[in-house]
Amino acid sequence: MEMQKHISITGSSSTSWKDAITSALEEASKSIDYLKSVDVIKQYATISGNKIESYLVDLDISFTIDSSRK
């Protein structure tokens, strides 16, 4: 039986929300094996003057638990 664990992470980018998602997943994959899915919970931005300064995303990522690992 496959089991999955979910965690929440926040990604950021000065370019776009898509880049914030991609960058966050790349970083997560460095320390989490078996990434399975991502759910974008929230997209928001910080502004400076009348321009977007940074794009932020709150993500729920899931990964498969390796039950054979000790």
trRosetta pair geometry for C-beta under 8 A, 3 or more apart (Angstrom, degrees):
i j d omega theta_ij theta_ji phi_ij phi_ji
2 64 5.9 -48 -166 -138 105 110
2 65 8.0 146 -172 46 58 75
3 64 7.3 114 76 -157 46 61
3 65 4.5 -22 86 38 99 121
3 67 7.0 89 25 -57 111 110
4 36 5.9 -74 -124 34 126 158
4 62 4.6 25 171 178 126 115
4 63 6.6 158 -151 77 81 26
4 64 5.7 -49 -97 -96 76 47
4 65 6.7 -169 -101 -9 21 85
5 62 6.7 163 80 -150 37 68
5 63 6.0 -20 57 60 86 78
5 65 5.7 87 -20 -61 103 102
6 60 5.6 2 -172 -179 113 99
6 61 7.1 161 -149 82 62 36
6 62 4.8 -32 -92 -93 74 83
7 32 7.9 -140 33 -101 138 153
7 60 7.5 167 83 -152 29 56
7 61 6.0 -19 62 61 79 85
7 63 8.0 -8 12 10 103 103
8 41 7.3 -9 -132 -4 106 152
8 58 6.5 -4 -170 -176 105 93
8 59 6.9 157 -153 83 56 48
8 60 5.6 -30 -95 -97 73 65
8 61 7.9 149 -103 16 23 72
9 24 5.6 154 117 -175 122 118
9 28 6.0 -132 -17 -78 170 123
9 58 7.8 168 88 -154 36 51
9 59 5.2 -17 63 63 81 99
9 61 6.2 -1 14 4 114 117
10 24 7.3 -130 125 -114 21 136
10 56 6.3 -3 -176 -171 103 101
10 57 6.9 166 -153 84 57 47
10 58 5.4 -26 -99 -100 82 63
10 59 7.3 165 -92 17 29 78
11 20 4.2 138 116 168 103 78
11 21 6.0 148 66 -87 153 26
11 23 5.6 145 -164 78 119 90
11 24 2.7 -92 -77 -51 126 123
11 25 7.7 -25 -74 -17 149 60
11 27 7.7 164 -109 30 99 125
11 56 7.1 162 85 -153 49 53
11 57 4.9 -6 56 56 94 98
11 59 6.4 29 -3 -7 106 123
12 20 5.4 -24 -136 -129 12 109
12 23 7.7 -62 66 83 40 137
12 24 8.0 95 4 -64 42 103
12 54 5.3 7 -172 172 110 121
12 55 6.7 152 -156 81 57 52
12 56 5.0 -17 -100 -100 84 75
12 57 7.7 -175 -76 20 41 68
13 16 6.1 -26 102 51 137 41
13 17 7.4 178 46 -95 121 17
13 19 3.9 141 -154 100 165 105
13 20 3.9 -128 1 -66 105 73
13 23 5.8 148 -75 10 106 141
13 54 6.9 154 77 -159 31 76
13 55 5.0 -19 64 60 85 103
14 53 7.3 -53 -128 162 85 47
14 54 5.6 -51 -93 -105 60 72
14 55 7.4 160 -108 14 11 84
15 19 4.3 36 74 24 117 161
15 55 7.1 -68 70 20 43 127
16 19 4.6 101 56 7 81 100
16 20 7.0 -135 100 -6 47 85
16 55 5.7 1 170 12 15 167
17 20 5.3 -51 -150 33 37 116
17 21 6.5 38 152 -19 67 101
17 43 5.0 7 -130 -143 140 126
17 55 4.8 -127 -71 175 56 132
17 57 5.8 105 -158 -62 86 115
18 21 5.8 -54 -153 34 32 110
18 22 6.3 27 153 -14 66 109
19 22 5.6 -54 -141 42 33 111
19 23 5.9 33 160 -19 67 109
19 55 7.2 96 60 66 94 134
20 23 6.0 -55 -142 39 25 109
20 24 6.3 26 158 -20 61 109
20 55 4.9 -133 -33 107 133 99
20 56 6.3 -176 -153 -123 155 21
20 57 4.6 142 115 4 123 109
21 24 5.9 -59 -149 36 27 110
21 25 6.4 21 157 -14 64 109
21 38 7.1 119 -166 144 106 152
21 40 6.6 -45 -101 -92 127 112
21 57 5.4 -11 -71 58 76 168
21 59 6.7 123 -127 -77 79 133
22 25 6.0 -60 -149 39 28 108
22 26 6.3 30 154 -20 65 107
23 26 5.7 -53 -147 35 31 113
23 27 6.4 29 156 -16 65 106
24 27 5.9 -57 -150 38 30 109
24 28 6.2 30 153 -19 66 109
24 57 6.7 -121 -7 72 150 111
24 59 5.9 148 118 13 149 144
25 28 5.6 -52 -141 38 33 112
25 29 6.2 36 158 -24 65 106
25 35 7.0 106 -159 -172 94 163
25 38 6.3 -63 -88 -69 119 148
25 59 7.8 -110 -63 159 82 171
25 61 7.2 155 -108 -103 80 138
26 29 5.9 -55 -148 32 27 112
26 30 7.3 39 150 -31 57 97
27 30 5.9 -47 -165 13 37 116
28 31 7.0 -85 -166 50 38 82
28 32 5.2 -24 166 29 81 124
28 35 6.7 97 114 -92 113 131
28 61 6.0 62 170 58 167 173
29 32 6.4 -74 -107 62 29 80
29 35 5.7 -63 -95 -18 88 139
32 35 6.1 84 109 -68 107 89
32 61 7.6 107 98 117 161 134
32 63 5.3 -143 164 -51 114 164
33 63 6.9 118 88 -178 45 134
33 66 6.9 -4 95 -25 129 128
34 63 4.8 109 93 -175 81 93
34 64 4.0 -90 155 50 133 92
34 65 7.9 -156 83 -47 147 14
34 66 6.5 164 -19 -49 150 96
35 38 7.8 7 177 -51 113 92
35 61 6.3 -39 -143 179 100 118
35 62 7.7 113 -160 85 56 46
35 63 5.1 -51 -99 -97 39 97
36 62 4.7 -51 63 101 111 92
36 63 5.5 161 -2 -112 92 32
36 64 5.5 108 -58 -35 124 82
37 61 7.2 175 90 -152 48 54
37 62 4.9 11 51 44 88 108
38 59 5.5 -26 -163 -166 101 119
38 60 7.2 145 -160 77 50 52
38 61 5.1 -17 -103 -103 76 79
38 62 7.8 -156 -73 18 36 71
39 59 6.9 141 71 -162 49 64
39 60 4.3 -12 58 58 104 103
39 61 7.8 -167 23 -75 67 35
40 43 6.5 9 171 -49 120 96
40 57 6.0 -57 -141 -164 96 118
40 58 7.7 106 -168 76 55 55
40 59 6.1 -37 -106 -104 50 76
41 57 7.9 125 47 175 71 73
41 58 4.4 -58 68 102 112 100
41 59 6.4 -178 6 -102 93 19
41 60 5.6 90 -48 -19 113 95
42 57 7.0 165 86 -154 55 50
42 58 4.3 26 46 35 97 113
43 55 7.4 -16 -167 -172 93 92
43 56 7.3 153 -157 86 47 55
43 57 5.4 -14 -103 -103 70 81
44 56 5.2 -21 71 67 78 102
44 57 7.9 159 25 -84 62 37
45 52 4.7 -39 173 -141 142 108
45 53 7.4 143 170 46 90 63
45 54 6.5 176 -154 88 71 46
45 55 5.2 -29 -101 -105 96 53
45 56 6.4 168 -92 17 37 81
46 52 7.4 105 75 -162 45 63
46 53 4.7 -49 99 60 92 110
46 54 4.9 19 40 47 104 89
46 56 7.2 61 -17 -15 87 118
47 50 7.2 -9 178 -144 122 17
47 51 6.5 159 -155 83 82 32
47 52 5.7 -57 -100 -103 76 42
47 53 5.9 153 -131 -3 17 92
48 51 6.1 -24 66 67 75 84
48 53 4.3 78 -9 -65 104 121
52 55 6.6 32 164 -63 131 79
66 69 4.1 62 104 -11 113 115
